[in-house]
Amino acid sequence: MSTTETYVEIYTNLGFLFYSIAAGDGQVRQAEVDALNELVKKQWMPLESSRDEFGVDAAEYISMSFDYARDNKLDARQSFQRFEDAYREHVKMFDPGLKRMVLETATAITDAFGHTNKSELASLTRLQSLFRD
């Protein structure tokens, strides 16, 4: 697998992770979507320059997979598990800086609607635990 393909896979699964956090309470609010899209544009896209074979910035896969999960009303727990499986497969790609960005993005999504609820807090705790293993 090429580096670009690896980034596309990681970013795709980050989209599923961020969806699982937003959808943990059973609904995805527009403020959560807006927060994610803003962070993808300002923080994730400048992170590195991978592009797929169509010229799409690999970081855009975060938003695309988030939208796919939302549009298809995927199960939040299964979406988190999908990220967890990809994380374990590519654990070496997740340096402390990338982990920090993932946690910051996840936290921004939970804060976007004004407060973090119990299901979002549980997801954040699970993510932090995963990154400590």
N, C-alpha and C positions, 0 to 999 in steps of 0.2 A: 504494500500500500504506500503510495507516495505521501509526502508531507501534506500536500494540498488536500488529498483525500482524507487524511487523518484529521486535519482541521475541520473539514466539512462534516465529518462524522461527529467530532467533539461538539462543534457548534450546533449541529442538528439536535443532539441530545441535551445540550444546554437549554435549547428552546423548550424541550419537553420538561426539563427540570423546572424552569421558570413558570411554565404553564401549571405544573403540579402545585406549585406554591400559590399561585393566583387562584387556582380552582379548588384548593383544599377545603374551602368553606361552601363549595357547591355552586359558586358563581364567579365569573371573571368580570370585573368592573372595568369600565373604559379608562379610569385613572390608572389602573394597573397596566393596561396595554400601552397607554401613553408613556408611562414611566419606563417601561421596557424599551420601547422604540427609541426614546430619547437617549438612553444609555447605550443601546447598540450603535447608534449614530455617533455619539460623542466619545465613547470609551472603547467599545469593542472593535469597531471598524479601523481605528488608527493603530490597534495593537500589533497587527502584522498584516502582510500584504497578500496572503493567499487568495487566489481566485479560482473558480471552477472552470471547466472547459468552455463555458458560455460567457466568461468574463465577470461573473457575479462574485462580489466580495464574499469570501467564505463566512464572515461574521453575519451576513444577512440571513444565513440559514437559521440563526437563532430566532429571528422574527418569523421566518417562514414556517418553521416547525411549531412554534408557539401558536401561530394562526391556524395551522392544520389541526393541531390538537383541540383548539377551542372550537373551530368550525365543526369538527367531528365529535365533540363532546366526549373526548377520551377520559378514561378513569384517571383521576389524579394520582392514586397510589401506583398504578401501573406505569404512568408516565415517570414518576420518580424512580421506580425500579429500572426503567429503561435507561435513565441517566446513570444510575448506580452501576449497572452492568457495563456501560461504556466507560465509566470512570475507572473501574477495576481493570478493564482491558488496556486502557491508555494511561495508567496511573503515573508513569514517568513524565508525561507531558504536563502534568499539573504541578508546576513549581509553586512556591509560596505566593508569588505575585498573582498567578492565575487563580489560585484558590481564594485569595483575598478579593479579587474582582468578582468572582462567582458569588461569594458571600455578600459583598456590597450590593450587587445587582439584586440578589434575592431579598435582601433587607429593604432595598428601595421599593421593590414591588409590594412588600407587605405594608410599608409605610405610606404608599400612594393613596390609600383610601382614608387615611387619617389615624389608623391604629392597626396594631397587629392582633389578630384574633387567635384563639387557642389552636386551631388547626394549622395556621401559618407558623405559629411559634413552634409547634411540634415538628413541622417540616424543616424549619431553620435548625432546630436542635439535631435532628437526624442528619442533616447536611454537615453540620459542624463535626458531629461524631464520625461520619464517613471520612472526612478529611483528616481526622486524627489517627485513624487506623493505619 
